[in-house]
Amino acid sequence: MKFFKKHRPQMTAFILFLIMVLVYSVIELVVTFTDTAYLVPALILCALLIAAIAGCLYLWNDQLRVQRERMQLAHLREMQQDQVQHYTALYEANRQVAVQRHDLKNILLNVRSYIEVGEMEKLSQYIAKFQEKLQPSKMIDNGMPFIDAVLSAKMAEHPEIPFDLHIALLELEHIEQPQLAFILAGALDNAVEACAHSAKPFIKVQIGQKGRMVSLIVTNAADRPVKAIGDALLTTKADAAAHGYGIKSMRQTAEQAHGMLTWHWEEQVFTLSVLLQDIAD
């Protein structure tokens, strides 16, 4: 499959060459045996040759289609697993909130008891003990459940990467929020992968809206130059045949929303920009 993709023009030229040779052979046979008793067998032989070559071409094309569908299915499964992880992280965050709410009730009861008996020194020590345990929450709540779930999950999965968020509340009429969340998840996956090879990792996410125009910009550290052919990014993963669909899928999703996706890499910083139009089809 890799060979066919890499040498597609050569394979096309080879197939055309075979067709030309076949046509020439048919004409030669017909001319040679026109006035002989072997014309009919020659025509039958030509028909069999044509059928055999057509069958081979059909099988070859069918195998390419099957391989392509397998890779796309594998990519969809990978995206599904990412979504499961996102919502698992969201569920875990909500569960932690419920647990903390329950613990808070018990803490308040203990605080009230210390106050009633006048044990202010013990109360101070009790409060100080819980202050040491308090950690900043990773739960994102911008009023957009799908986008918040993606951001919360990615930040929880990669606490070693500093995230800088500039998220405006969107008023969407025609764009489905999961569409934007899908693009964001793909962009963050690529950003996290790039940050894994960076000496100073960071990810900056900007989401905004002006009128009917919705913008999503993800900027991240990328010490290594990107690989691309034209505006198509090439995967850096070892199994290139099973990957490399991320940008393509995000671009298709953006185009479905009458938008466009662009990117550029400069001075070890990668920027992915998506512009969508919140208009009816």
Beta strands, then each sheet from edge to edge (+ up, - down):
strand 1: 163-167
strand 2: 203-210
strand 3: 213-221
strand 4: 228-229
strand 5: 232-233
strand 6: 260-266
strand 7: 269-277
sheet 1: 1+ 2+ 3- 7+ 6-
sheet 2: 4+ 5-
end
